[in-house]
Amino acid sequence: MLKAARSGIKEAYTNEEYALMQAINAYNEMSRAYNLLYERLSEWYGLYFPEIKLTNPATLANLVLVFTNRNEVSEEDIKKAIKDDGQVQSIIQKAKASIGREMNGDEKAAIKSYARLSLETNSMLEELEKYLKLASKRILPNTTYLTDEKIAAELLSKAGSMERLAVMPASTIQLLGAEKALFKHIKFGSKPPKYGTLFKFPAVGNARKDTRGRIARAYAAKIAIALKADYFSKNFIAEKLKKDLDESISRIQKSPVKQKENRNFGHSRFNRFDGRKPNFKRGPKMHGSNKRHQH
C-alpha cells in the first residue's frame, strides 16, 4: 500500500501544472514584496532628496545607486539611470536646491544595498514572468489565448489541479478568487460577488458597473469550454472562442444603461395607512399589563 501510494504521488507530480501553480504563487507574493520595497525606498530616499519623485521602481533604484551626494552631481551618472535628458536636468536642478539632509557613509552603504535588493527582486519577477508565459502556453494553450498567462495560471492555482478546473461549471470559474466575498454573502447575507480573478481583465475591470457581471459571465462560459479542450481533447479551438467572446462583449458594452429599480414599497396595495400620515400615539393600556393592581 505504501509503495502504491508513493508511486501514485510520484506520477501525479510529474505533471508540470503543479510547478506552474507554485510559480504563479511565487510571482504574486514577490510582486507584493516588490511594491513594498519600492514604497520603502521612495520614503527613505525622500529624506535626502524630497523633491525627486519617480514612479518607476527600477528607475528609482538605479538613481539611488549612482546619485547619493548632491555636492558631486554627475550628469553622466544620472543618465545611466534616467534616459530622458529633460528629466536629468530637472533632477540636477532640484538636487542643488534640495532641503533634504546629507548622507553619511553608513547611510549610503545601507540605502544602496536596499536598492540592489529591489533590482534583484525585479530581475526575479522578469524570470518568473518568462517561465509563466512558456508554461501556460504549454499546459493551457486555449485558456491562455483567451485570457493571458498570469490569469490562466492563477485560475489553475485557485482550482488546485487541471482536472478539477476542467470539470468546473462556468459559474464556479466566474467566482474563483472571490471566496471571501462568497462566504461573507452566505454567512451574513451581503451582496453576492459577480467575479473574482476575472476582474483583472481590462474588459471586466474597466467596464460599466452594470455590465461587469455579464461580461465576466461571458468570459467564464468561454473559458470553461477552453479548459475542457486543454485537458480532454487537446485541440486548439481558441480562435473561434475568442471571436465569439469579442462579439458577446461588444454586444454587452453597447447595451443601454440599466436603470436601478425604484422599489416603491408604499404601493396602495401594501400601504395600510392609504397615504395618510400614520398615528403612532400609544393606544389604551392592554389588559395584560405587568403593573401590579392597586387594592
N, C-alpha and C positions, 0 to 999 in steps of 0.2 A: 504493500500500500504506500509506504514511504517512497519507494522507487518510482511508482506510478505518479505520485504527487509531484516529485521533483522533475520527472520527465514532462508532465503537463505544464508546470510553471516555466520550465526552460523553453518549451515550444511556444507558449503564449508570449513570452518576452522576446522572441526572435523577431516579432513584427516591429517595424520602425515607428509605428503610431505612438508607442509609449515614449520613445525618445523625443518625438515631436511635441507631445504633451509637456514633458519636462522642459523642453526648450522654450515654449511659449510662456510657461510659468516663470522661468528664469528671466525672460525678456521683460515681462510685465513688472516683476519685482525690481529688476535693475533699472527700468525706466523711472519708477517711483524714486529709487535711490538717487538716480542722476538728477532728477528735478530738485531733490532736497540739497544735493551737493551744489547745484547752481545757485539756489537761493542763499545758502550759507556763504558761498564765495562772493556773491554780489554784496551781501551785507558787510562781510569782512573787508573786502576791498574798498567799500564805501567809506570806511573810517579814514582812509588815506586820500582817496580821490572821490568825494561825494558827487562831484559834478559830472562824472563819466557814467553814463547809463548805456549798457549794451544788452540787447535781448537775446543774442545768440550765446549759449553757454560755452561752446568751443572757442568762439572769438574772445570772450572774456577771459577764459583760462589761458589762452595764448598771450593775451595782453599782460596778464599778471606775471607770466614768465619772463617777459622782455622789458617790462616797464614798472619798476618799483621805486625809482628815485627821480623825483621831479627836478632836481638840480642837474641831472645828467640826461636831458631829453635828447634821444637819438631818433631822428625821423626814419632812418633805415631800419632800426629795430622794431619800431611800431609798425612799419609796412609789412613786416614778417607776419604780424597778427591780423592786420586790417589792410585790405587791398584798395579800399576807396581812399583816394588822395584827399578829397574834401573832408572826409571824416578824420583822417590822420591829422590834418592841420587844425581841425576843431579840437581834437584831444590835446594837442600840444598847447594850444592857447588856454584851454581850460586848466591844464595841469600847472601852467606857470602861475595862474591866479588862484590856485586851489586853496581852500581853507582847511583841508584835511591835515592830520598830524603826520609827522615824519616817521619813517620806518627805521628801526634799528636792525642790526644784523640777524638777531634771533628771529624777529618777526618776518623778515624777508625769507629766511630759510623755511619757516613753517608754512607761510601762505603759498610759497612756490611748490612745496610738497603737496599741499592740498589741491593746487591747480593741476599738478601732474596726475593725481588720483582722478580728478574729474575727466581729464583727457583719456586716461586709460579706460575709464568706465564707458566713455563714448565709443572708443575703439571696440570694446567688447560688445556693445549694443549693435554696432555695424556687423560684426562677425555673426552674431546670433540672427540678425535680420537676413543675412545671406543664406544661412542654413534653413531658416523658416521658409524662404521663397522656394528653395530647391525641394525640401522635404514635402511641403504642402502640395506642390505640383505633382510629385510622385505618388503620394498617398490619396490626395483629394483633388484630382485634376478638374472635375466638373464643378465641384463646390468652390474651388479657388478661382475658377474662371468667372463664376457668378459674383463672388464676394472679393476677397483678397486673401493673401497667405496668412495674415495675422488673425483675421476674424474666423477663417476656416479652422485654423489650429486651436483657437480659443473655444469654438463650439465643440471640437473634439475633446478638449480638456474638461469642459463642463459636463459632457456626457459620460466620460470615463473610459470609453472604448469605441472603436469604429463600429463594431457590431451593434452596440446599444444605440449609437447615434443614428445608424442606418434604418432602424426599425421604429424610430420615434415618429409620432404624428407631427404634422406641421404646427399644430397649436402648442405642442411642447417645445419644439425648436424655437418658436417665436418668443417664448418666455425664458429660455436658457440665459442665465446671468441675472435674472430678476427674482431669485429665490427668496431673498429677504422681504421684498415688497409683496410677494405672493403669500408668504407665511403671515405677514402682517395683515393682509386682507382676510385670510382665513380666520385668524385669531381675533382681530379687533374690528373687522368689518369695514376697513378703509377701502379706498378705491382700488380696484384690481389693476395690476400692471398690464400694459399693452405690448411691451417689448423689453428685451434685456440687452444682450450683446449686440443685437441688430440695430440698436440706437446709434452705434458707431458709424453706420453707413451715412454718408452725406445726404443721400436721398431721403433718409428717415429723420436724421437729426435736424436737417435744415428745412424740412417740410412744414407746412402749416400745421398748427396743433390739431385741427380737426381731421387731418388726413394721415397723420403719423401712424396711427394704429392700422389703417387699411393698407398703407404701403408696407409696413412690417409684416402684415399677414400675407401680402403678395410675395414678398421675399421668402418668407418661411415656406410657402407652398412649393415654390420652385427649388429651394434648397433641399427640401425633403425628397424630391424626385432626383436631384443631382446626387444626393448621398446614396440612394439605392443603386444608381448606376455606378458609382465609385466602388461600392462594396460587393455588389452581386454580379452585374453584367460586365463591368469594366469597359463599357462602351462610352465614347465621348459624345455626349449629346448637349453640351453646354451652350453651343452657339444658338440652337433653336430655343432653348430655355431662356437665354439672355434676350433674344429678340422679343419673345412673348412677354417677358418681365418688363422690358422697357416700354412696350405698348400699354401694359396694365398700369404702370406708374404714371405714364403720360396722361392716361385717361383719368386717373385719380386726381392728379395735380390740376387738371382742367375743370374738375367738378366744381360747382358753385359752393360758396362758403356755407357750411351747415349752421343754421341758426339754433341758438340754445332754446330748448323748450321752456315756455313760460308756464310753469305748473301753477295754475290758479286753484288752490285748494278751497277758496271761498265761493265755489260754484253754488248756485241756488239749491242744487240737489243735496249738497252736503252742509250748507250753511244753516245751522239751526236757528240763527238769530235773524235770518232773512234780511240782511243788510242793515238791521238796526244795531245801535250801539248796545253791546251786552251789559247787563247789570250784574256786577259781581258782589253786590251787597250780601252780607251774611243773612241767611234766612232764619226762620224761627228755630229755637233750640229743639233738637230732636228728643224723643222720649228716652233714648238710651244714654243719657249724659253720665259722665264719670263722677260728677259732683255729688256729694252726699246730700240727701234730703234733710232739710232742717225741720225738726219737730217742734 
